[in-house]
Amino acid sequence: MPLRVVQISDTHLFADPEGELLEVRTRTGTEVVINHVRSEVGDFDLLIISGDLVHEEGDAYQQLVELFGDWLPLCRVIPGNHDKRKPLDEAFPESLSPLEGRVVFEQKLGTWQLIGLDTLKAGHVEGEIDPPQWEWLEGLLAENPDHPTAIFMHHPAVLIGSGWLDQLGLVESDRFQQLVKDSPQVKLVSAGHVHQESSVMIGNVPAYTLPAASVQFAVGTDEFAIGMESPGYRLFDLDDDGSFTTQVVRVTVP
């Protein structure tokens, strides 16, 4: 039976539950997404929250802790550009970051190795991977060549065809793409940040993004624009042989 991973991203919660981003109450979409996973997905093996859990306010992490509840042991978190590392790490100690001063994860799940990267570049919208993290990532891939691997991050390392967003991804995208191409065990990469779903290839490896659990950004625009799509999340079903299926699930906001 495949292993099931749920990915949620860009909840952008505020300390005030009524807080709004771009005139949208972010907790509304977050609650609807979480409730849909609870009612429709059934059992899963891991829940990955891929950045921008809060919108600058460290106190807001407690809302997610309460919403996830009994799921907390299954949660793995990585930061986005709006997150605060220390309060994020403190709010989700079960995520077990192995790097001092960075919020990353490495999880063996069946035959799979799941890696979460910290691409937060303090004070910037775009992302980066710092030297200790490059060393850690390259070491994991070198040590586990026979484990099919999925890499999760906040900032995409690919262009998604949106002019303004494509300037705000991972700074070292060329280096990351080369590492993926040189690592045949990497089967997929999935990122948040862009508040929309996409699929682009890095060599033979699909690189995905997913909808936000809060506000959506319009697809294919050169200038900033809000999208009218519903919030959503992404599911991955991972087979032991390294194959997988994925789907985006959109939810209706009342």
C-alpha positions in Angstrom: 0.0 0.0 0.0 1.5 3.4 -0.9 2.6 5.8 1.8 0.6 9.0 1.8 2.0 12.5 2.4 -0.1 15.6 2.7 1.5 19.0 1.8 0.0 22.3 3.0 1.6 25.6 2.4 1.3 29.4 2.9 -1.3 29.6 5.7 -0.1 33.1 6.6 -1.8 33.2 10.0 -1.9 36.3 12.2 -1.9 36.4 16.0 -5.4 37.9 15.7 -7.6 35.1 14.2 -9.5 37.7 12.3 -6.3 38.9 10.6 -6.5 39.5 6.8 -3.9 39.3 4.0 -5.0 41.2 0.9 -8.5 41.5 2.3 -8.8 37.7 2.9 -9.1 36.2 6.4 -6.3 33.7 6.2 -7.6 31.5 9.0 -10.8 30.7 7.1 -9.0 29.0 4.2 -6.6 27.3 6.6 -9.4 25.8 8.7 -11.3 24.7 5.6 -8.2 22.9 4.2 -7.4 21.2 7.5 -11.0 20.1 8.0 -11.1 18.7 4.4 -8.0 16.7 5.1 -9.6 15.4 8.3 -12.8 14.4 6.7 -11.7 13.2 3.2 -8.1 12.1 3.2 -8.2 9.4 5.8 -5.0 8.0 7.3 -1.7 9.5 6.1 1.9 9.0 7.1 3.3 12.6 7.2 2.0 16.2 7.0 4.5 18.7 5.5 3.8 22.4 6.0 6.1 24.1 3.5 6.6 27.7 4.7 4.8 31.0 5.4 2.9 29.4 8.3 2.5 32.9 9.7 2.6 36.4 8.3 5.4 37.8 10.4 3.9 37.2 13.8 5.6 34.5 15.9 2.6 34.2 18.3 0.4 33.0 15.5 2.1 29.6 15.4 0.0 28.6 18.4 -3.1 28.7 16.2 -1.7 26.1 13.9 -0.6 23.9 16.9 -4.2 24.0 18.1 -5.6 23.3 14.6 -3.3 20.3 13.9 -3.9 18.9 17.4 -3.4 15.1 17.4 -1.5 15.4 14.0 1.5 17.2 15.6 3.7 14.0 15.8 3.1 13.6 12.0 3.9 17.3 11.2 7.2 18.4 9.6 7.7 22.1 9.0 10.1 24.3 7.0 10.1 28.1 7.0 9.2 30.6 4.3 10.2 34.2 3.9 7.5 35.4 6.4 8.4 32.9 9.1 10.5 33.3 12.3 12.9 30.4 12.8 13.1 30.3 16.6 9.3 30.4 17.4 8.6 28.1 14.5 11.1 25.5 15.8 9.8 25.9 19.3 6.1 25.5 18.2 6.8 22.2 16.3 9.5 20.4 18.3 8.3 17.1 16.8 9.7 18.2 13.5 13.2 17.5 14.9 15.4 19.8 12.9 18.9 18.3 12.8 20.7 21.5 11.9 21.5 24.1 14.6 19.9 27.5 13.7 18.0 26.1 10.7 14.6 24.5 10.5 15.0 21.5 8.2 13.9 17.8 8.4 15.0 14.4 7.2 12.5 11.6 7.4 12.8 8.0 6.3 9.3 6.7 5.3 9.3 3.1 4.0 12.0 3.0 1.3 11.7 6.8 0.8 13.9 9.6 2.1 12.0 12.9 2.6 14.1 16.1 3.0 12.8 19.5 4.0 15.0 22.6 3.3 15.1 25.9 5.0 15.3 28.6 2.2 14.5 31.6 4.5 16.8 34.5 3.6 16.2 36.9 6.5 14.9 40.3 5.3 14.4 39.1 1.7 11.5 37.7 -0.3 13.6 35.4 -2.4 15.2 32.3 -0.9 18.6 30.8 -0.4 20.4 27.7 0.9 23.3 28.5 3.1 26.7 26.7 3.0 26.0 24.4 6.0 22.7 23.3 4.5 24.3 22.6 1.1 26.8 20.4 2.9 24.0 18.6 4.8 21.9 18.1 1.7 24.7 16.9 -0.5 25.8 14.5 2.3 22.3 13.0 2.7 22.1 12.4 -1.1 25.6 10.9 -1.2 24.9 8.6 1.8 21.5 7.4 0.6 21.8 6.7 -3.2 19.4 3.8 -3.1 16.5 5.6 -1.3 14.0 7.3 -3.6 14.0 10.9 -2.4 11.5 13.7 -2.3 12.7 17.3 -1.5 10.4 19.9 0.0 11.2 23.6 0.2 9.4 27.0 0.3 11.0 28.8 -2.6 10.8 27.1 -6.0 14.0 26.4 -7.9 12.2 26.6 -11.2 10.4 29.2 -13.3 6.7 28.8 -13.3 5.9 31.4 -16.0 4.8 34.3 -13.9 7.1 37.3 -14.4 7.0 38.8 -10.9 7.1 35.5 -9.0 9.9 34.1 -11.1 12.2 36.9 -9.7 11.4 35.7 -6.1 12.4 32.1 -6.1 15.6 30.3 -5.0 18.7 32.4 -5.7 20.9 29.3 -6.3 18.4 27.6 -8.7 21.0 26.6 -11.2 23.1 24.8 -8.5 20.1 23.1 -7.1 18.9 21.9 -10.4 22.3 20.5 -11.2 22.3 18.6 -7.9 18.9 17.1 -8.7 20.1 16.1 -12.2 23.2 14.5 -10.7 21.2 12.6 -8.0 19.1 9.9 -9.8 17.4 8.9 -6.5 15.6 12.3 -6.4 12.1 11.5 -7.7 10.3 14.8 -7.0 10.7 18.3 -5.6 7.8 20.3 -4.2 7.7 24.0 -3.1 5.2 26.6 -1.9 5.6 30.4 -2.0 3.9 31.1 -5.3 0.3 30.5 -4.1 -0.6 28.4 -7.2 -0.2 24.9 -8.6 2.4 24.2 -11.3 4.6 21.4 -12.6 7.9 21.9 -14.3 10.7 19.4 -15.1 14.2 19.5 -13.7 15.8 17.1 -16.2 13.6 14.0 -15.6 12.4 15.1 -12.2 9.1 16.9 -11.8 9.1 20.0 -9.6 5.7 21.0 -8.2 4.1 23.9 -6.5 0.8 23.9 -4.8 -2.1 26.3 -3.9 -1.9 28.3 -0.7 -4.2 27.5 2.1 -5.0 31.3 2.2 -4.8 33.7 -0.7 -4.2 32.6 -4.3 -2.0 34.4 -6.8 -3.1 34.6 -10.5 -1.5 32.2 -12.9 0.8 33.4 -15.7 0.8 37.2 -14.9 3.8 39.4 -15.3 2.5 41.8 -12.6 1.1 41.0 -9.1 -2.5 39.8 -9.3 -4.8 37.9 -7.0 -6.2 34.6 -8.2 -9.9 33.6 -7.9 -9.2 29.9 -7.3 -10.1 28.1 -4.1 -7.4 27.3 -1.5 -6.0 23.7 -1.6 -3.4 21.2 -0.7 -1.3 18.5 -2.4 -1.3 14.8 -1.9 1.5 12.4 -2.7 1.1 8.6 -2.7 4.6 7.0 -2.7 5.3 3.5 -3.8 8.2 1.4 -2.5 9.7 1.2 -6.0 10.2 5.0 -6.2 7.1 5.7 -8.3 4.4 8.0 -7.0 1.2 9.8 -7.9 0.2 13.3 -6.9 -2.9 15.5 -7.0 -4.0 18.9 -5.9 -7.2 19.1 -4.0 -9.1 22.4 -4.0 -11.6 23.1 -1.2 -14.7 25.2 -1.2 -14.7 28.2 1.2 -18.2 28.9 2.6 
